[in-house]
Amino acid sequence: MDSPTKILEQPEEITATVEVLLKNVTSKHESTSCIDVLDLFHKDKKLYALPVVNDKDRPVGMIVRQDLTEFFSKQYVKELNGKKPITILMDSNPIVVDRSTSIEDVSRIILDAGMEHMVSGFIITKDKRYLGMANGYDLLNEITRRKQKHLFGLAHFDQLTGLPNRTLFLDRLTQAISVSNRASRAISLLFIDLDGFKPVNDTYGHAIGDRLLKEVAERLLACLREGDTAARLGGDEFVIILLESDLERAITVAHRILGTLRVPYEFGKKTISSISASIGIAEYPVHADELDALVSAADQAMYIAKKNGKNQFAVYSV
């Protein structure tokens, strides 16, 4: 058996930090002259702002290209102030955040401090020492990307188990049928309904019921090959798409699923040993030659398995 599919393609659960936005911008010491910093801006047109640090490499300010160039565009200013340290013109209160600061937190910090910081950017530190910079443009892009990914997740994944939901399942089944037609290779569909789940909710409450469904999802994934799909349709109903699968392999997987779902579930001091499954198996294109008919065939076979005593599988037959 190939390695089981373990990755759940749902929105990121780990909070992203500002380190994903990090830009390697060379800092300048606070003693650096204004004219030297001005020369740096002239040489690098993409450089918008420079961090200013002290002897301990800790940020003490930031100088923005526009502020510096406007100041030195006036007559005689360069002669009078060019050799003075950059500290006379820098913003001594830039936004400085540790690299562990979340994207959401730095967004709130900028909103509170003023939207002008979206343009100038902010400084990132590690152990209070200068690490790099980030700009508002990249921050907005990251926020947008995460929002889009979150919305995609809500639309296509079951929020309890992380498995594909009905929408994504139907999309993947459509793709699998298309590939099957081109390659002339059968696919199998398993329709799974848990036996004994409702009493768990009634006896132990929905919190335990939810934990059990999550555990079921993990066990189902452990029974599959890379490329196969396990999805949750809702409630205690699941479906599995087996790619390049004949009836023999589908039956082997069904046996494996029945065995793993019967293993008792341990939740703290609670042990639940009453869970099993009724599984219906249908094969494309042998039992059905289009999507709706295939799902219906697997569903009908599942009800046959449940009617015959549960904790078993049934293969669709006309």
Buried (B, 14 or more C-beta within 10 A) or exposed (E): EEEBBEEBBBBEEEEBBBBEBBEEBEBBBBEBBBBEBBEBBEEEEEBBBBBBBBEEBBBBBBBBBEBBEEBBEEEEEBEEBEEEBBBEBBBEEBBBBBBEBEBEBBBEBBEEBEEEBBEBBBBBBEEEEBBBBBBBEBBEEBBEEBEEBEEBBEEBBBEBBBBBBBEBBBEBBEEBBEEBEEEEBBBBBBBBBBBBBEEBBEEBEEEBBEBBBBBBBBBBBBBBBEEBBBBBBEEBBBBBBBBBBBBEBBBBBBBBBBEBBBEEBEBEEEEBEBBBBBBBBBBBBBBBEEBEBBBBBBBBBBBBBBEEEBBBBBBBEE
